[in-house]
Amino acid sequence: MELNERADIDTSQVEDGRGSGGGGGGIGGLPIGGGGLAGIVVTLVIALVGGYFGINTIGGDSGGSSSGTPLSQCTGDQKLQALECRNGLFVTSIQAYWRDQLPESFGEQYKPAVTHIFSNQVSTGCGSADSGVGPFYCPADDKVYIDLTFYEVLSKQLGAPGEFAQPYVLAHEYGHHVQDVLGTEAEMRRRQERDPGSANAESVKLELQADCYAGAWANAAANTTDKDGDKIFTSLTDQDIQEGIQAAGQIGDDTLQKKGGGDINPEEFTHGSSAQRQQWFRVGYDSGDPKQCDTFKAGAVS
């Protein structure tokens, strides 16, 4: 995977909150996603990651600490050496895709969402969270939140070292934003309220659809352009796509449960098994059509 050094990073799509403090409290007490909140955080790996492995991303440094590169410095020939700048281009690519694809596929206008980079803790429209929760999307303020040290966790502790794992993570979270725009997430919450026993199964369907949307973006990523028409990627290979598929597999519920030393319990799945996550990423990638990502139709997920 190679990014185009000439491509413009739309820094209006990313905000840097590192070093600005942030909210107290953490995800452990579930202040986010509690009943009655205006929005529900939809996370990539939720608290299972910290719960199973004791992972603590706080204080880690892979370019995502408060000493990282400010987004204002994402200029010049060397800009893509910085993790923040590369992620800025990933976000630019993902939103460029949905800006065109959402009206074409679903007849809805896309509403851009900001990615907020934080360090250690953050206050959101959905409550307060810390780095241990992993990346997440908050529908109450239409933002994707990420502590960039998560990529080190993903690589070294979860077994997904490829660079394309990073845009997969972001594309998954923007898949949740698309679900919010289309009303899919709100309808799923209503079904959960009507039938609490289906809550986990409904969550799995939502997560697998976000994986499928990530795959649909990956199919078109090589053709996405910045505002001036310059391609964002100069090359995107089959190996890159395999890295995305590998990342999806490494964060399946069964794999996380197994690595945590516990029994595999499908009734506790909230994101889907490794096989399911990889399958739905492939559905999106192979078809290149987000309309094929209807994980909620009868029999789609089993």
Summary of the structure (lengths in Angstrom):
residues: 302
radius of gyration: 17.8
end to end distance: 33.5
largest distance: 54.5
contacts: 1066
relative contact order: 0.17
helix: 49%
strand: 10%
